[in-house]
Structure formats: C-alpha cells, structure tokens
Amino acid sequence: MKDYLELGTVPCDEDCVQVTNDVPYEKEMKEQCQRYIELLRKKFPTMPESCAFVIKRNPHDFGCYYEVAIKFNDEIEESTDFAFFVESNLPLTWDDENVVSSSS
C-alpha cells in the first residue's frame, strides 16, 4: 500500500516561504519544494523504484501549503526502510549535498 512521510519544504536549518493571506506564495513555495527534491535526489541517489519524492498539497487556515514527501510502498520492506532512512538523514542546509547510502 502506498504511504508517505512528509520531509518539510526546505532543509531544516534554512528559511522557507511562509503561508500568508497577503501575498501569493504558492508559486515560490512549489519552486522551493522542487529545489529541495533536487537536493534530496543528489543526497540519496540509490532510491528504490518503489519510492519517489513528491510535492504534497496540504490545507492551512490561510490557504494551502506544499511540502516535500517521500512516497513508498509499505508492503515492500526495502521501500519502507529507505523512506525512514531518508527521514533520519535529511540535509540541514542547502549546501549539504553529501551522498548518503543506506545499508540495505
């Protein structure tokens, strides 16, 4: 069965686009999520075919926000292990491109 782990909109030590009533933020937020996915693909190049980085849309009081998630198949052990490995080894900054390999 398909499942998701949400990974945030940017590396955790970086500033991100805020949801707001005042200015259109969605385009910028989607762009930063795409940039984050590109970084994650560099950092975790050995992703199983049963996993994918995706942008998820979520409701918020002021509108919607977008967040990067890893989609995985929880019926495939390799897929589940990889998703949780990624969640445990997320980059802290935009400069953290060091490749990380899971032991699986």
Secondary structure, 3 states (H helix, E strand, C coil): CEEEEEEECCCCCCCCCCCCCCCCCHHHHHHHHHHHHHHHHHHCCCCCCCCEEEEEEEEECCEEEEEEEEEEECCCHHHHHHHHHHHHCCCCCCCCCCCCCCCC
